[in-house]
Amino acid sequence: MAEDSPAPATAAATVTEVVVVAAATAVEEEKPVAPASVEEEEDAKEKTEEEPKKVEDAAIGSSASFKEESNVVADLVDPQKTALEDLKKLVEAALAKNEFSKPPPPPPPKEEEKPAEKAEAAVADPPKAEDPPADPPAKSEEPSAEPPEKTAEETPKEENKEEVTPKTEESTPPAEVEPIAAVAETNVEATAVPVAEDAAPPPPPPPADATPPPAEAEEVAPVTTPEEISLWGVPLLGDEKSDTILLKFLRARDFKVKDALEMIRSTVIWRKEFGIEKLLEEDLGLPELEKVVFMNGIDKEGHPVCYNVYGEFLDKDLYQKVFSDEEKRKKFLQWRILFLEKGIRQLLDFSPSGVSSMVQVTDLKNSPTLLKREIRLATKQALHLLQDNYPEFVAKKVFINVPWWYLAYNRMISPFLTQRTKSKFVFAGPSKSADALFKYIAPEQVPVQFGGLSKDNDSDFGTSDPTTEITVKPSSKHSIEIPVSEVGSLLTWELRVLGWDVTYGGEFVPSAEDAYTVIIQKPRKYSPADEPLVKNSFKIGEPGKVLLTVDNASSRKKKILYRSKISHSSD
């Protein structure tokens, strides 16, 4: 969705992720990918096969520098405050002049009507050859339009030039030409005085006691009512949330006031043409896409998190349903924009101290290659819309399960991205994806499929139940101790080890010295292909503790995620 609207070169990050959610940033196809990427792929493949761990570690920490700015006016530096005030004045003037509408198209050129007019004229006026000899009075009218300085001798010369064309006039006796010329000379002299005096003689002055005639009513320009414009439910001016909206456009244009105003104008016009308000009332269907793009939880700073899962397009039927022709791609784009608009209005807060941007997570596992024409077309179209019309809506953009070829591609397009945009990007390979997410999002907020503990319809745990993270060193064992004392209560826990390849077991140890240990789960070896997490419960019959043991016999460190809760008998 999202994006971010960097200088026009990016925004892939504007919810900008979007469509394919911006497949991604993939996206800025300002350079052809295929030719350059062949050589890049060979080098990248050798390097990533030799040192995959180094590439992933570097990718995760390379772009964690971005810090979201405050929208509280008091926190702005003086030049930013001045730019905000200047933009408000320009917006107010533009609203008063109704400049946030697309200008009407220019009228069609008049030259197109000339052929028709000529044809009509030809039909209306018969040829001169069939006319009777020229009428003297008609000839005498032509000289009357000439300036008075011309002499009577010049007039016949001009008339003679006009009379040469038709052959039928050759038969006219020469004797008839002289009377016509004489008549023309006489008329010229008679009309010379009025022609020379263009203006009519001034009227006589009115009597002193006459009342002046009423003055003609002057044309009064119609009074225009200032246009009321809102973006994402927030008026451009006059609301406490308006500054947040204006600051988004200013930051997207490096606080260049006129550029920000033009961007606002373009966005307003695009929203009208795209029919955003009408789109919000529609149901476009496409339930299959709910697994492709979805919202889940928040990050550690309270930003809503949007997940984009391209691997779902491996389903050929879904791929054809979404990308096979222009009409389907257009509908998918509408669906993605609608999803983004609803997320913005329902989950973001444009108050000065509110959270007004999202975190975009893009999963590239099993994703279709960007060389597919349909993907490129949809991605390119989505990127342009997002970067131009959804500025600064992405706080962070995390790419997970990134294949080696995409890292090579990113290095190729990196010079074309602004530093602000690059500072929002995080890339992580398959073995580091969960760690990258946990850096910004708590494990209880991350879906199970991406390494976290969040599940739909979980009656025992929710996103409000915190998770404990523990790292187990290679060739070592770690035991989690959960004390319990209330008899009759129920202890429930869930646990997962990222990447498993460990042995896990659980037991209850009573506090009484003469009591017996109860085996809850026999030690079992879990492989990466096993279920992502285990959930157990144990009813407490006497005070004691539950011990959960993880034995990591591998040569790599492992991360344990677990959480527990006790339900009392009265619950």
Backbone torsions as a table, in degrees:
resi	resn	phi	psi	omega
1	MET	NA	-49.4	-146.2
2	ALA	-94.9	-159.4	-53.3
3	GLU	14.0	-65.4	-177.3
4	ASP	108.4	137.1	-173.0
5	SER	-117.7	89.5	-179.2
6	PRO	-73.8	-173.5	176.8
7	ALA	-53.4	156.1	-169.2
8	PRO	-43.7	-13.8	179.7
9	ALA	-72.7	-17.8	-179.0
10	THR	-137.4	-123.8	-167.3
11	ALA	78.3	8.0	178.2
12	ALA	-52.4	-19.6	-178.4
13	ALA	-89.9	2.2	175.3
14	THR	-63.6	101.4	-159.2
15	VAL	4.0	3.0	-174.9
16	THR	-55.6	25.0	164.4
17	GLU	-85.6	142.4	178.6
18	VAL	-161.3	-101.0	-146.6
19	VAL	-71.1	-126.2	-166.3
20	VAL	-36.3	24.2	-178.7
21	VAL	53.8	51.8	-176.6
22	ALA	71.8	61.8	-168.0
23	ALA	-41.7	4.9	156.6
24	ALA	119.3	73.5	175.0
25	THR	44.2	-13.6	-179.0
26	ALA	-58.5	-49.3	107.9
27	VAL	63.3	-70.1	-174.9
28	GLU	-78.8	91.0	-175.0
29	GLU	-89.0	52.0	-177.4
30	GLU	-77.3	-16.7	176.3
31	LYS	-120.6	143.0	175.6
32	PRO	-63.7	136.5	-173.5
33	VAL	-83.4	-43.9	-167.0
34	ALA	-57.4	-54.7	-172.8
35	PRO	-60.5	-48.6	-174.8
36	ALA	-71.7	-29.3	-172.7
37	SER	-76.9	-17.0	-179.3
38	VAL	-65.5	-49.1	178.5
39	GLU	-67.6	-38.9	-178.6
40	GLU	-63.6	-36.5	-178.1
41	GLU	-64.3	-41.1	-177.7
42	GLU	-63.4	-46.9	179.3
43	ASP	-64.5	-44.5	-176.0
44	ALA	-65.6	-36.6	-177.8
45	LYS	-64.7	-42.5	-180.0
46	GLU	-64.8	-42.5	-177.4
47	LYS	-68.8	-42.3	-176.4
48	THR	-71.5	-30.1	177.5
49	GLU	-71.6	-32.5	-179.4
50	GLU	-79.3	-41.8	-175.4
51	GLU	-132.3	60.7	-178.3
52	PRO	-62.7	-36.1	-176.0
53	LYS	-65.8	-41.8	-179.5
54	LYS	-64.8	-40.5	180.0
55	VAL	-62.0	-45.8	-177.2
56	GLU	-66.4	-44.2	-179.7
57	ASP	-60.6	-41.3	-179.6
58	ALA	-67.1	-38.3	-177.8
59	ALA	-65.3	-37.9	-176.2
60	ILE	-67.1	-42.6	-173.7
61	GLY	-92.2	0.7	-170.6
62	SER	-75.6	-23.2	-171.7
63	SER	-132.7	41.1	-178.9
64	ALA	-97.4	18.6	-172.5
65	SER	-87.4	-17.1	-174.1
66	PHE	-69.2	133.1	176.1
67	LYS	-126.5	123.4	-176.4
68	GLU	-66.6	135.2	-177.7
69	GLU	-80.5	159.8	178.8
70	SER	-79.4	147.7	174.8
71	ASN	-101.9	6.2	176.0
72	VAL	-79.3	123.5	-174.8
73	VAL	-57.9	-37.0	-178.5
74	ALA	-62.9	-22.8	-178.8
75	ASP	-86.5	-8.8	-178.9
76	LEU	-76.7	151.4	173.3
77	VAL	-77.1	163.0	-173.3
78	ASP	-56.8	-46.0	179.0
79	PRO	-60.1	-34.8	178.7
80	GLN	-70.5	-38.8	176.0
81	LYS	-61.7	-43.0	179.8
82	THR	-63.4	-43.7	179.5
83	ALA	-61.9	-39.7	179.4
84	LEU	-64.1	-44.1	178.9
85	GLU	-65.2	-40.9	178.7
86	ASP	-63.5	-40.2	179.5
87	LEU	-65.3	-38.7	177.8
88	LYS	-59.5	-42.5	-179.7
89	LYS	-64.9	-42.7	179.7
90	LEU	-66.3	-39.3	178.2
91	VAL	-64.5	-42.4	179.7
92	GLU	-61.6	-43.1	178.7
93	ALA	-65.8	-40.6	180.0
94	ALA	-66.3	-37.9	177.7
95	LEU	-65.2	-39.7	-179.9
96	ALA	-64.2	-30.2	-178.9
97	LYS	-97.3	6.3	-178.7
98	ASN	53.6	47.0	-177.4
99	GLU	-88.9	2.8	179.8
100	PHE	-96.6	31.9	175.2
101	SER	-126.8	151.9	179.9
102	LYS	-71.1	130.1	-179.9
103	PRO	-62.1	148.3	179.2
104	PRO	-65.2	151.5	179.7
105	PRO	-66.3	148.9	179.9
106	PRO	-65.5	151.0	178.8
107	PRO	-64.9	153.5	-179.9
108	PRO	-64.4	146.1	-178.9
109	PRO	-61.6	141.4	-177.7
110	LYS	-70.5	-23.6	-176.8
111	GLU	-58.5	-25.8	-178.4
112	GLU	-65.7	-23.3	-176.9
113	GLU	-87.8	-13.2	-173.9
114	LYS	-62.5	-44.0	179.7
115	PRO	-58.0	-39.6	-180.0
116	ALA	-67.1	-40.6	-179.7
117	GLU	-63.5	-39.8	-179.5
118	LYS	-64.8	-37.7	-179.9
119	ALA	-65.7	-41.3	178.9
120	GLU	-65.2	-39.8	-179.1
121	ALA	-64.6	-37.9	179.9
122	ALA	-64.4	-36.6	179.5
123	VAL	-72.8	-38.8	-175.5
124	ALA	-72.3	-38.2	-176.6
125	ASP	-103.5	115.2	176.9
126	PRO	-69.7	160.6	-179.4
127	PRO	-60.3	153.8	-177.5
128	LYS	-67.7	-27.4	-177.1
129	ALA	-61.7	-30.1	-178.3
130	GLU	-88.3	-9.4	-178.1
131	ASP	-75.3	154.4	171.1
132	PRO	-69.4	167.5	179.5
133	PRO	-52.9	147.2	-174.7
134	ALA	-54.9	139.5	-179.2
135	ASP	-81.3	128.3	-176.9
136	PRO	-56.4	-46.3	-178.2
137	PRO	-59.9	-35.7	-179.5
138	ALA	-63.5	-40.6	179.3
139	LYS	-64.9	-33.3	-175.5
140	SER	-71.9	-16.9	-179.2
141	GLU	-77.6	-28.0	-176.0
142	GLU	-64.6	-45.3	-179.4
143	PRO	-64.7	-23.1	-175.2
144	SER	-65.1	-18.3	180.0
145	ALA	-87.3	-8.6	-178.2
146	GLU	-77.6	154.2	177.5
147	PRO	-60.2	150.3	-174.7
148	PRO	-67.3	-18.0	-176.0
149	GLU	-67.1	-23.5	-177.5
150	LYS	-66.6	142.3	-179.8
151	THR	-87.2	168.1	-179.2
152	ALA	-67.9	-24.6	-179.0
153	GLU	-71.0	-30.1	-178.4
154	GLU	-71.6	-28.0	-174.0
155	THR	-65.7	-48.7	-179.6
156	PRO	-60.8	-32.5	-179.2
157	LYS	-61.9	-42.9	179.8
158	GLU	-66.6	-37.4	-178.9
159	GLU	-68.5	-34.7	-179.2
160	ASN	-64.4	-34.9	178.5
161	LYS	-63.7	-38.2	-177.9
162	GLU	-74.2	-26.9	-175.3
163	GLU	-86.0	-0.2	-176.8
164	VAL	-79.8	-29.5	-169.6
165	THR	-60.9	-61.9	-175.2
166	PRO	-71.3	137.5	-179.9
167	LYS	-71.8	-27.9	-175.4
168	THR	-64.8	-22.4	-178.1
169	GLU	-77.2	-12.9	177.9
170	GLU	-66.2	-27.8	-179.3
171	SER	-77.5	-7.7	-179.6
172	THR	-69.6	130.1	-178.1
173	PRO	-60.9	141.3	179.1
174	PRO	-59.6	-26.3	-177.2
175	ALA	-63.8	-26.0	-176.8
176	GLU	-79.7	-18.2	-177.0
177	VAL	-70.4	-39.9	-176.5
178	GLU	-62.8	-45.1	178.4
179	PRO	-60.4	-38.2	-178.9
180	ILE	-63.3	-44.2	179.4
181	ALA	-63.6	-39.2	-179.7
182	ALA	-64.5	-43.2	179.4
183	VAL	-62.4	-41.2	-179.6
184	ALA	-61.3	-42.1	-179.0
185	GLU	-64.5	-39.4	-179.9
186	THR	-64.0	-43.3	-178.8
187	ASN	-66.5	-36.1	179.0
188	VAL	-61.3	-44.8	-179.7
189	GLU	-65.4	-36.5	-177.4
190	ALA	-70.7	-31.8	-175.5
191	THR	-100.5	0.5	-176.8
192	ALA	-60.6	-43.7	-174.8
193	VAL	-65.2	-51.5	-179.8
194	PRO	-63.5	-33.2	-179.9
195	VAL	-69.0	-39.7	-179.1
196	ALA	-63.1	-35.8	179.4
197	GLU	-94.8	93.6	-177.3
198	ASP	-63.3	-44.6	-175.6
199	ALA	-82.5	146.5	176.6
200	ALA	-70.8	153.9	179.4
201	PRO	-60.1	140.8	-177.6
202	PRO	-62.2	142.5	179.5
203	PRO	-70.6	155.4	179.5
204	PRO	-64.7	146.0	-179.9
205	PRO	-62.0	143.1	-179.3
206	PRO	-71.3	156.3	177.5
207	PRO	-59.2	154.7	-177.2
208	ALA	-62.2	-35.0	-177.2
209	ASP	-88.9	4.3	-177.0
210	ALA	-78.8	143.3	178.9
211	THR	-82.0	138.6	-178.5
212	PRO	-66.1	146.1	179.1
213	PRO	-66.5	150.9	-179.9
214	PRO	-63.3	137.8	-179.8
215	ALA	-68.1	142.9	179.5
216	GLU	-68.2	139.5	-178.7
217	ALA	-66.7	127.2	178.9
218	GLU	-76.1	147.6	178.3
219	GLU	-70.3	124.6	-179.3
220	VAL	-98.9	126.8	179.8
221	ALA	-64.5	138.3	180.0
222	PRO	-62.9	138.8	-179.9
223	VAL	-81.0	121.4	-179.0
224	THR	-95.1	133.3	177.0
225	THR	-84.0	129.5	179.7
226	PRO	-54.5	135.1	-178.6
227	GLU	-72.5	139.7	177.0
228	GLU	-98.8	116.6	-177.1
229	ILE	-119.9	132.6	175.3
230	SER	-127.7	145.4	174.1
231	LEU	-121.8	124.0	-178.5
232	TRP	54.4	37.5	177.1
233	GLY	82.2	6.4	-177.8
234	VAL	-117.7	125.5	176.8
235	PRO	-62.3	148.2	178.9
236	LEU	-64.9	-29.4	180.0
237	LEU	-136.7	155.7	170.0
238	GLY	85.7	8.5	179.5
239	ASP	-127.7	150.6	-179.7
240	GLU	-64.1	-20.3	179.9
241	LYS	-90.6	-7.7	-175.9
242	SER	-62.7	-38.6	-178.6
243	ASP	-59.7	-37.7	179.8
244	THR	-62.0	-42.5	179.2
245	ILE	-64.3	-46.5	-178.7
246	LEU	-65.0	-37.2	179.5
247	LEU	-65.1	-31.7	177.0
248	LYS	-60.4	-45.4	-179.4
249	PHE	-70.3	-37.4	178.0
250	LEU	-63.9	-43.9	-179.4
251	ARG	-67.4	-34.0	178.4
252	ALA	-67.4	-21.9	-179.6
253	ARG	-118.2	28.5	174.6
254	ASP	53.8	37.0	177.0
255	PHE	60.6	29.0	171.0
256	LYS	-88.2	109.8	-167.2
257	VAL	-61.8	-48.2	-177.4
258	LYS	-65.8	-37.9	177.6
259	ASP	-66.2	-37.9	178.5
260	ALA	-65.8	-40.3	178.5
261	LEU	-62.7	-43.0	179.6
262	GLU	-65.0	-36.4	178.3
263	MET	-66.4	-40.6	176.6
264	ILE	-61.6	-46.2	-179.6
265	ARG	-60.0	-45.9	179.9
266	SER	-62.8	-38.9	179.6
267	THR	-65.0	-44.0	-179.8
268	VAL	-62.5	-45.1	180.0
269	ILE	-63.6	-43.1	179.4
270	TRP	-62.4	-41.0	-179.0
271	ARG	-64.1	-35.6	177.2
272	LYS	-67.9	-45.6	-177.8
273	GLU	-68.3	-37.8	-179.5
274	PHE	-74.5	-19.8	179.0
275	GLY	73.7	48.1	-176.4
276	ILE	-60.3	-47.7	-176.2
277	GLU	-63.1	-39.0	178.0
278	LYS	-70.2	-36.7	-179.3
279	LEU	-62.3	-33.6	-179.4
280	LEU	-63.4	-21.2	-178.9
281	GLU	-93.4	-3.1	-174.6
282	GLU	-98.1	158.3	173.0
283	ASP	-117.2	105.9	-175.2
284	LEU	-85.2	-2.6	-179.6
285	GLY	73.8	-133.9	-179.4
286	LEU	55.9	53.4	178.8
287	PRO	-63.2	-20.4	-179.8
288	GLU	-63.0	-24.4	-176.6
289	LEU	-80.0	-5.3	-179.5
290	GLU	-66.5	-19.8	175.7
291	LYS	-91.6	-11.1	-179.8
292	VAL	-87.7	-44.2	-179.6
293	VAL	-131.9	125.5	179.6
294	PHE	-156.5	156.1	176.8
295	MET	-97.5	141.1	178.1
296	ASN	-155.8	111.9	172.7
297	GLY	69.9	-168.2	-178.5
298	ILE	-134.8	163.5	176.1
299	ASP	-88.6	-174.1	-175.3
300	LYS	-68.8	-14.4	178.3
301	GLU	-106.3	7.0	175.7
302	GLY	91.8	5.4	178.2
303	HIS	-75.7	133.8	171.7
304	PRO	-60.4	147.7	-177.1
305	VAL	-115.4	127.7	178.5
306	CYS	-110.7	128.0	-179.1
307	TYR	-105.5	137.7	179.6
308	ASN	-125.9	114.5	-170.9
309	VAL	-113.6	97.4	-175.9
310	TYR	-75.5	-21.1	-178.7
311	GLY	-61.9	-19.8	178.1
312	GLU	-63.3	-21.9	-178.9
313	PHE	-78.7	2.9	170.3
314	LEU	-67.0	-22.0	174.4
315	ASP	-68.3	110.3	-174.6
316	LYS	-61.6	-37.0	-179.8
317	ASP	-64.0	-42.9	178.9
318	LEU	-66.2	-41.4	179.6
319	TYR	-59.4	-46.6	180.0
320	GLN	-65.5	-36.2	-178.1
321	LYS	-68.0	-25.4	-175.3
322	VAL	-101.6	-37.8	-168.7
323	PHE	-119.2	-0.1	-169.0
324	SER	-67.0	-29.3	178.3
325	ASP	-145.8	173.4	-174.7
326	GLU	-62.3	-40.1	-178.9
327	GLU	-63.5	-40.4	-180.0
328	LYS	-71.1	-37.8	177.3
329	ARG	-65.7	-35.9	177.5
330	LYS	-64.7	-41.2	179.3
331	LYS	-66.9	-39.2	177.7
332	PHE	-62.9	-41.0	178.3
333	LEU	-62.3	-42.4	176.7
334	GLN	-61.6	-42.2	179.5
335	TRP	-62.2	-42.1	-178.1
336	ARG	-67.7	-41.1	177.8
337	ILE	-65.6	-40.7	177.9
338	LEU	-62.3	-43.2	178.3
339	PHE	-60.4	-43.0	179.7
340	LEU	-65.8	-45.2	-179.4
341	GLU	-60.0	-44.0	179.4
342	LYS	-65.1	-40.0	178.2
343	GLY	-62.9	-40.8	179.4
344	ILE	-63.3	-46.1	-175.5
345	ARG	-73.4	-32.0	-175.6
346	GLN	-90.2	-29.1	-170.3
347	LEU	-113.1	-17.3	-177.4
348	LEU	-100.3	153.1	-179.1
349	ASP	-125.4	114.6	-176.6
350	PHE	-90.2	10.0	174.4
351	SER	-66.1	156.0	-173.5
352	PRO	-52.3	-35.8	-178.2
353	SER	-101.9	8.9	-177.0
354	GLY	-85.3	174.1	177.2
355	VAL	-93.5	115.2	-172.9
356	SER	-120.3	21.4	177.5
357	SER	-146.4	169.8	-174.8
358	MET	-120.3	166.9	167.9
359	VAL	-106.9	129.7	178.4
360	GLN	-105.9	127.2	175.6
361	VAL	-115.0	122.8	-179.2
362	THR	-115.1	117.3	179.6
363	ASP	-94.0	115.8	-177.7
364	LEU	-98.2	10.1	179.1
365	LYS	-64.6	126.8	179.4
366	ASN	57.2	23.7	-178.1
367	SER	-75.0	147.3	177.4
368	PRO	-61.8	144.0	179.7
369	THR	-62.8	148.1	180.0
370	LEU	-71.7	-6.5	179.2
371	LEU	-78.1	-9.7	177.2
372	LYS	-70.1	129.7	-173.7
373	ARG	-59.5	-43.6	-176.1
374	GLU	-64.2	-40.0	178.8
375	ILE	-64.3	-43.5	-179.4
376	ARG	-61.4	-43.9	-178.3
377	LEU	-63.6	-47.4	-179.1
378	ALA	-64.4	-40.8	-178.7
379	THR	-66.3	-45.1	-178.2
380	LYS	-62.9	-44.6	-179.9
381	GLN	-64.2	-43.0	-179.8
382	ALA	-65.4	-41.0	-177.9
383	LEU	-60.8	-45.1	-179.6
384	HIS	-60.5	-44.8	-179.3
385	LEU	-63.8	-42.0	-175.5
386	LEU	-71.5	-44.9	-176.5
387	GLN	-71.3	-25.8	-179.0
388	ASP	-88.3	-23.8	-170.4
389	ASN	-125.9	-2.0	178.9
390	TYR	-133.8	68.8	-175.1
391	PRO	-74.0	139.6	171.9
392	GLU	54.9	41.9	175.4
393	PHE	-101.5	0.1	179.5
394	VAL	-115.3	118.3	176.7
395	ALA	-84.7	-34.7	179.8
396	LYS	-154.6	143.2	178.8
397	LYS	-127.2	111.7	-174.6
398	VAL	-109.3	121.9	176.5
399	PHE	-101.3	122.9	-178.6
400	ILE	-117.7	162.2	-176.6
401	ASN	50.9	44.1	-175.9
402	VAL	-75.8	123.2	177.2
403	PRO	-73.3	160.9	-176.9
404	TRP	-60.2	-35.2	-177.0
405	TRP	-68.6	-27.1	179.9
406	TYR	-75.5	-33.1	175.3
407	LEU	-63.0	-39.8	176.7
408	ALA	-63.9	-41.6	178.9
409	TYR	-63.4	-41.6	-178.9
410	ASN	-64.5	-38.2	177.4
411	ARG	-62.9	-31.5	-178.9
412	MET	-72.5	-38.6	-177.2
413	ILE	-91.7	-9.6	-175.8
414	SER	-54.0	-40.3	-179.8
415	PRO	-61.4	-18.6	-177.2
416	PHE	-92.7	-2.4	-179.3
417	LEU	-98.0	145.7	177.1
418	THR	-73.3	157.3	179.9
419	GLN	-62.8	-35.5	179.8
420	ARG	-62.8	-42.1	179.7
421	THR	-68.5	-46.4	-179.3
422	LYS	-61.5	-30.0	-179.2
423	SER	-69.6	-14.0	179.1
424	LYS	-94.1	-8.9	-174.5
425	PHE	-91.4	140.0	173.4
426	VAL	-133.4	129.9	179.9
427	PHE	-119.4	135.2	179.3
428	ALA	-142.4	134.5	176.4
429	GLY	-75.2	177.5	-175.0
430	PRO	-55.6	-42.1	-175.4
431	SER	-77.2	-12.8	-178.3
432	LYS	-115.7	5.3	-174.7
433	SER	-62.6	-46.3	-178.8
434	ALA	-63.5	-42.6	178.2
435	ASP	-60.6	-39.7	179.2
436	ALA	-63.3	-42.2	179.1
437	LEU	-66.3	-43.1	-176.8
438	PHE	-66.8	-18.5	177.0
439	LYS	-66.5	-29.4	-177.3
440	TYR	-115.6	-23.4	-174.5
441	ILE	-128.5	131.5	179.3
442	ALA	-64.9	145.1	-176.8
443	PRO	-56.0	-34.5	-179.6
444	GLU	-70.1	-12.3	177.9
445	GLN	-97.4	-11.0	-176.8
446	VAL	-93.5	130.9	178.3
447	PRO	-57.5	150.5	-179.6
448	VAL	-55.3	-39.4	-176.4
449	GLN	-64.0	-17.0	178.9
450	PHE	-109.7	14.6	175.2
451	GLY	105.3	-3.8	-177.8
452	GLY	-95.9	-160.1	-177.4
453	LEU	-119.0	2.0	-176.4
454	SER	-77.0	128.3	179.5
455	LYS	-134.9	152.9	175.0
456	ASP	-77.9	146.4	174.2
457	ASN	54.8	41.4	176.5
458	ASP	-92.7	113.5	-177.2
459	SER	-80.2	-13.4	-176.6
460	ASP	-98.3	-40.8	-175.9
461	PHE	-130.6	152.4	177.1
462	GLY	-137.0	-175.3	-178.7
463	THR	-69.4	-13.5	178.5
464	SER	-86.6	-7.8	178.8
465	ASP	-90.3	113.6	-173.9
466	PRO	-68.8	154.9	-179.5
467	THR	-112.0	143.2	174.9
468	THR	-102.4	133.5	178.6
469	GLU	-108.8	132.1	179.4
470	ILE	-134.1	135.2	177.0
471	THR	-102.6	128.3	178.3
472	VAL	-105.0	125.1	-179.0
473	LYS	-71.0	160.4	177.9
474	PRO	-60.3	144.1	176.6
475	SER	54.7	44.4	178.3
476	SER	-142.1	169.6	-177.5
477	LYS	-127.1	144.5	178.8
478	HIS	-135.5	135.5	179.0
479	SER	-115.3	131.4	176.7
480	ILE	-98.1	125.2	-177.0
481	GLU	-108.4	123.1	179.1
482	ILE	-119.7	103.9	-179.1
483	PRO	-73.1	142.8	177.1
484	VAL	-137.4	141.8	-176.6
485	SER	-133.4	-24.9	-175.5
486	GLU	-85.2	115.9	-179.5
487	VAL	-68.4	135.2	179.8
488	GLY	93.0	-9.7	178.5
489	SER	-79.4	164.3	-178.2
490	LEU	-117.1	121.8	176.4
491	LEU	-96.4	126.8	178.1
492	THR	-123.2	138.3	177.9
493	TRP	-145.3	158.6	172.3
494	GLU	-137.0	146.7	-172.6
495	LEU	-147.5	145.7	171.5
496	ARG	-147.0	149.4	173.9
497	VAL	-117.6	120.4	-176.3
498	LEU	-61.7	122.3	-179.0
499	GLY	79.7	-3.0	-178.8
500	TRP	39.8	-125.0	-173.1
501	ASP	59.0	39.4	178.2
502	VAL	-138.2	170.4	174.3
503	THR	-106.8	131.1	-176.2
504	TYR	-126.9	138.8	176.4
505	GLY	-153.4	164.7	-179.0
506	GLY	-143.7	148.7	178.7
507	GLU	-152.0	159.5	177.2
508	PHE	-110.2	128.2	-180.0
509	VAL	-113.8	110.7	179.4
510	PRO	-66.1	155.2	177.8
511	SER	-72.3	-32.3	-179.5
512	ALA	-66.4	136.5	-176.2
513	GLU	-68.6	-31.5	-176.8
514	ASP	-91.1	5.7	-178.8
515	ALA	-86.4	163.8	-177.9
516	TYR	-99.6	145.5	174.9
517	THR	-73.8	138.5	-179.4
518	VAL	-107.7	124.1	177.7
519	ILE	-79.1	117.2	177.6
520	ILE	-86.8	-44.5	176.9
521	GLN	-144.2	126.3	177.9
522	LYS	-66.0	144.5	177.5
523	PRO	-54.7	132.9	-177.2
524	ARG	-141.6	142.2	178.9
525	LYS	-84.7	126.7	178.9
526	TYR	-108.6	133.2	178.8
527	SER	-104.4	166.6	178.4
528	PRO	-58.2	-23.2	-177.7
529	ALA	-83.9	-8.5	-179.0
530	ASP	-74.0	174.2	-179.6
531	GLU	-55.3	147.3	-173.1
532	PRO	-65.7	-31.2	-180.0
533	LEU	-148.9	162.9	176.8
534	VAL	-119.5	145.2	176.6
535	LYS	-128.6	131.2	179.4
536	ASN	-135.2	163.9	173.5
537	SER	-143.6	155.2	-178.6
538	PHE	-148.0	127.7	178.8
539	LYS	-86.1	129.4	-173.7
540	ILE	-83.3	118.9	177.8
541	GLY	-99.0	-17.6	179.0
542	GLU	-159.8	158.7	179.0
543	PRO	-60.1	148.2	179.6
544	GLY	169.9	-148.5	-179.5
545	LYS	-150.1	152.0	175.7
546	VAL	-103.6	128.5	178.6
547	LEU	-110.2	123.0	175.9
548	LEU	-110.9	121.2	-172.6
549	THR	-115.1	131.9	176.8
550	VAL	-120.1	120.2	179.6
551	ASP	-107.7	109.8	-178.7
552	ASN	-98.5	96.3	179.6
553	ALA	-89.5	-0.4	-178.0
554	SER	-79.6	176.3	-179.6
555	SER	-94.9	8.3	-179.5
556	ARG	-123.0	148.7	178.0
557	LYS	-71.9	152.5	-177.7
558	LYS	-126.1	150.0	178.0
559	LYS	-110.1	127.6	177.7
560	ILE	-101.4	135.2	171.6
561	LEU	-119.3	130.0	176.7
562	TYR	-153.4	159.3	173.1
563	ARG	-155.4	155.4	-176.7
564	SER	-145.9	162.2	176.0
565	LYS	-154.6	152.8	-179.9
566	ILE	-113.2	127.3	176.1
567	SER	-103.9	125.5	179.6
568	HIS	-81.9	160.3	-176.4
569	SER	-60.9	-25.3	-179.6
570	SER	-81.5	-12.2	-177.2
571	ASP	-72.3	NA	NA
